[in-house]
Amino acid sequence: MAVITAVVVDPAERGMGVGEALVVAFVERARASGAPEAQLTTLSGRDGAGAFYEALGWERVGEHTTRDGARRSTYRLALAEAGRPLVASPLAGPDQERRATRAERNDSR
């Protein structure tokens, strides 16, 4: 099993596809290494990144409370299924142009 321990994107860079690119690169490497599935945890609720991972095809499989009382959700992604796309990427749809435009604005500053 391959495990993502952390994905952190600078707030100024969010919404430009950086996090998605990091997760896709992780999935590619995990698949190439022969891992049958990938797993991660994120904070539950509004403070977590669950919706982001779900949009990329990850499935929420559980929730637990940490020793410090925080709620965390566990997500899994099957890697070994024949014919399964690398990562379902609805995030790269029509708003990709918007991301590129924002990135170009940031580069010109």
Backbone bond lengths (Angstrom), bond angles and torsions (degrees), N, CA, C in turn:
res aa  C-N    CA-C-N  psi(-1)  N-CA   C-N-CA  omega(-1)  CA-C   N-CA-C  phi
1 M - - - 1.454 - - 1.528 108.20 -
2 A 1.310 115.98 136.90 1.462 122.67 175.11 1.530 108.04 -97.52
3 V 1.324 116.93 140.82 1.462 121.25 -175.61 1.525 110.45 -128.36
4 I 1.329 115.25 128.82 1.464 120.82 170.68 1.521 106.17 -87.33
5 T 1.330 116.64 122.86 1.459 119.11 179.00 1.523 112.00 -94.94
6 A 1.335 117.62 -27.91 1.461 119.84 178.01 1.524 110.24 -165.16
7 V 1.317 115.70 140.50 1.462 122.94 169.69 1.519 104.80 -132.26
8 V 1.322 116.08 115.01 1.459 120.71 -177.37 1.522 108.17 -127.45
9 V 1.320 115.88 127.13 1.462 121.61 178.50 1.521 108.06 -121.42
10 D 1.317 116.28 132.16 1.460 121.77 177.35 1.524 108.60 -52.85
11 P 1.329 118.23 132.56 1.469 120.32 -179.31 1.530 113.62 -51.76
12 A 1.319 117.72 -33.56 1.471 120.52 179.69 1.522 112.18 -68.72
13 E 1.333 117.58 -19.48 1.460 122.12 -178.07 1.527 112.83 -101.83
14 R 1.318 118.22 -2.70 1.466 121.08 -177.60 1.523 110.38 -67.72
15 G 1.331 115.65 147.26 1.452 121.43 179.35 1.516 113.39 85.43
16 M 1.338 117.80 5.10 1.464 121.52 -179.21 1.516 112.78 -109.86
17 G 1.340 116.97 6.96 1.455 120.11 177.37 1.514 115.42 90.84
18 V 1.336 117.65 5.07 1.461 120.92 -178.53 1.526 110.58 -65.18
19 G 1.328 117.44 -49.89 1.459 121.05 179.68 1.512 111.68 -60.72
20 E 1.319 116.38 -43.36 1.466 120.80 178.38 1.527 110.68 -60.83
21 A 1.319 117.03 -43.14 1.463 120.62 179.43 1.528 111.09 -63.00
22 L 1.327 117.57 -39.77 1.467 121.10 177.85 1.529 111.10 -63.79
23 V 1.324 116.92 -44.14 1.466 120.60 -179.40 1.528 110.51 -67.22
24 V 1.314 117.83 -42.38 1.469 121.05 178.17 1.526 110.37 -61.18
25 A 1.339 117.85 -43.02 1.469 121.26 178.29 1.528 110.60 -61.84
26 F 1.327 116.59 -41.77 1.463 120.83 177.10 1.527 110.67 -59.91
27 V 1.336 116.76 -48.08 1.462 121.16 -178.46 1.530 110.31 -62.11
28 E 1.320 117.97 -42.14 1.462 121.22 178.26 1.527 111.04 -58.82
29 R 1.328 117.13 -46.76 1.467 121.34 -179.64 1.528 111.33 -66.59
30 A 1.326 116.08 -40.74 1.465 119.72 -179.87 1.526 110.56 -63.45
31 R 1.340 116.14 -43.85 1.473 120.15 177.66 1.526 110.87 -62.27
32 A 1.326 115.97 -44.70 1.467 120.34 -178.53 1.523 111.28 -62.19
33 S 1.325 117.01 -30.19 1.464 120.34 179.90 1.528 112.17 -82.17
34 G 1.333 117.28 -6.76 1.457 121.40 177.78 1.518 115.43 90.21
35 A 1.324 117.49 11.01 1.470 120.08 178.56 1.525 109.25 -64.86
36 P 1.337 118.15 134.06 1.465 120.51 -179.11 1.521 113.77 -77.14
37 E 1.341 117.02 -24.61 1.460 120.34 178.41 1.513 110.22 -156.21
38 A 1.327 114.41 163.92 1.461 121.66 177.22 1.521 107.94 -121.98
39 Q 1.326 115.41 153.00 1.459 120.30 -178.64 1.525 109.52 -142.21
40 L 1.324 114.97 151.86 1.463 121.58 175.38 1.518 108.71 -154.77
41 T 1.321 115.81 164.35 1.457 120.36 169.73 1.519 107.81 -127.03
42 T 1.318 115.15 151.84 1.458 122.00 176.31 1.520 107.71 -144.41
43 L 1.308 116.56 159.54 1.455 119.36 175.64 1.518 109.57 -56.12
44 S 1.298 116.63 142.96 1.467 121.30 176.90 1.520 109.63 -81.19
45 G 1.299 115.90 157.41 1.461 120.91 174.90 1.515 113.65 79.14
46 R 1.316 115.13 -159.04 1.469 122.47 -173.91 1.518 114.11 -61.79
47 D 1.335 117.04 -29.43 1.462 120.08 -177.32 1.523 113.13 -81.33
48 G 1.315 117.52 -9.33 1.455 121.27 -177.84 1.519 112.44 -94.82
49 A 1.314 114.82 178.69 1.462 121.64 -178.80 1.526 111.41 -109.82
50 G 1.326 117.40 24.77 1.458 121.11 -177.23 1.515 113.64 -55.84
51 A 1.317 117.93 -45.46 1.469 120.57 -178.60 1.529 110.94 -62.79
52 F 1.320 116.78 -36.83 1.464 121.80 177.58 1.527 109.98 -60.93
53 Y 1.339 117.17 -49.67 1.463 120.64 -178.93 1.523 111.84 -67.72
54 E 1.313 117.55 -38.62 1.467 120.31 177.75 1.523 110.81 -61.96
55 A 1.333 117.55 -38.37 1.464 121.12 178.26 1.523 111.58 -65.02
56 L 1.337 116.34 -22.94 1.466 120.93 178.52 1.527 112.41 -93.81
57 G 1.335 116.67 6.38 1.453 120.18 175.01 1.513 115.95 98.53
58 W 1.328 118.55 1.85 1.456 121.86 178.43 1.527 108.86 -75.43
59 E 1.336 115.71 148.40 1.465 121.62 -179.03 1.522 109.96 -111.75
60 R 1.333 115.92 129.32 1.469 120.61 176.28 1.524 107.86 -74.05
61 V 1.338 116.23 125.39 1.463 119.74 -175.22 1.528 113.04 -119.92
62 G 1.315 117.77 -2.59 1.458 118.44 179.22 1.514 112.25 177.43
63 E 1.323 113.84 174.00 1.463 121.01 178.23 1.522 107.34 -147.38
64 H 1.315 116.61 145.04 1.464 120.65 177.29 1.528 109.77 -146.99
65 T 1.320 115.02 164.99 1.456 121.74 176.80 1.523 108.11 -104.66
66 T 1.324 116.46 130.59 1.462 120.57 178.83 1.530 109.69 -78.29
67 R 1.328 115.94 171.54 1.470 119.99 179.36 1.523 112.79 -60.47
68 D 1.333 116.59 -28.06 1.468 118.93 178.97 1.525 113.21 -89.92
69 G 1.338 117.19 7.10 1.459 121.58 174.26 1.516 115.95 92.12
70 A 1.341 117.98 -0.57 1.471 120.71 179.15 1.531 109.71 -76.54
71 R 1.323 116.45 142.98 1.470 121.62 175.42 1.526 108.28 -91.07
72 R 1.337 116.36 130.76 1.462 122.26 179.13 1.516 109.37 -127.02
73 S 1.336 115.55 142.04 1.463 122.13 176.16 1.521 108.61 -104.11
74 T 1.318 116.58 141.60 1.458 123.06 176.75 1.522 108.51 -102.29
75 Y 1.329 116.20 134.67 1.463 123.22 179.28 1.522 109.34 -123.48
76 R 1.338 115.83 146.81 1.461 121.80 176.54 1.523 109.65 -131.75
77 L 1.333 114.09 152.12 1.459 122.17 175.09 1.521 107.68 -135.45
78 A 1.334 117.07 119.84 1.468 121.01 176.28 1.517 108.53 -69.91
79 L 1.322 116.49 131.99 1.463 121.35 -177.78 1.515 112.70 -108.32
80 A 1.324 117.39 -22.46 1.458 121.12 -169.88 1.522 114.21 -96.52
81 E 1.327 118.76 2.11 1.462 119.99 -178.44 1.524 110.54 -72.26
82 A 1.306 116.34 128.96 1.466 121.05 178.84 1.519 110.30 -63.61
83 G 1.314 116.50 134.93 1.451 121.77 175.75 1.522 114.87 79.45
84 R 1.322 118.31 -1.02 1.466 120.43 -179.98 1.527 108.70 -75.02
85 P 1.326 118.60 134.16 1.462 120.26 179.15 1.520 110.27 -62.75
86 L 1.316 117.00 156.32 1.458 122.16 -179.63 1.523 110.45 -50.24
87 V 1.298 116.07 -59.53 1.466 122.93 173.17 1.512 104.95 -151.38
88 A 1.314 116.96 127.59 1.459 119.29 174.21 1.514 105.94 -61.40
89 S 1.299 118.66 125.86 1.454 119.94 -171.05 1.524 113.45 -125.12
90 P 1.327 117.29 65.83 1.456 118.39 176.11 1.526 111.38 -65.94
91 L 1.322 117.33 -16.54 1.459 120.20 178.78 1.520 111.61 -70.15
92 A 1.331 117.87 -18.63 1.458 121.08 -177.83 1.517 112.06 -95.43
93 G 1.313 118.11 16.70 1.455 122.48 -178.10 1.512 112.68 -76.25
94 P 1.325 117.75 -138.35 1.457 122.48 -173.63 1.518 114.35 -58.51
95 D 1.341 117.50 -26.86 1.457 117.72 -178.20 1.522 112.22 -79.40
96 Q 1.351 118.51 -1.09 1.459 120.68 177.09 1.527 109.50 -58.97
97 E 1.343 116.11 -37.89 1.455 120.31 178.03 1.526 110.38 -62.77
98 R 1.336 116.15 -41.12 1.460 120.52 178.25 1.526 110.02 -61.34
99 R 1.349 116.88 -41.82 1.457 120.51 178.91 1.517 111.04 -62.46
100 A 1.324 116.26 -45.19 1.457 119.93 -179.47 1.519 110.30 -61.68
101 T 1.314 117.14 -41.61 1.459 120.99 179.75 1.516 110.40 -62.48
102 R 1.327 117.49 -44.16 1.463 121.32 179.09 1.515 110.10 -63.46
103 A 1.342 117.55 -40.98 1.459 121.32 179.15 1.537 110.47 -63.49
104 E 1.335 116.82 -40.35 1.456 120.16 179.00 1.524 110.51 -64.81
105 R 1.343 117.10 -39.13 1.468 119.97 177.58 1.516 110.62 -61.69
106 N 1.332 116.99 -42.83 1.458 121.21 -179.48 1.516 111.25 -65.87
107 D 1.343 117.84 -36.00 1.467 120.82 179.19 1.524 111.93 -68.29
108 S 1.315 117.67 -27.30 1.465 120.67 -176.61 1.524 112.66 -84.66
109 R 1.327 117.60 -3.24 1.483 120.47 179.89 1.496 111.59 -81.09
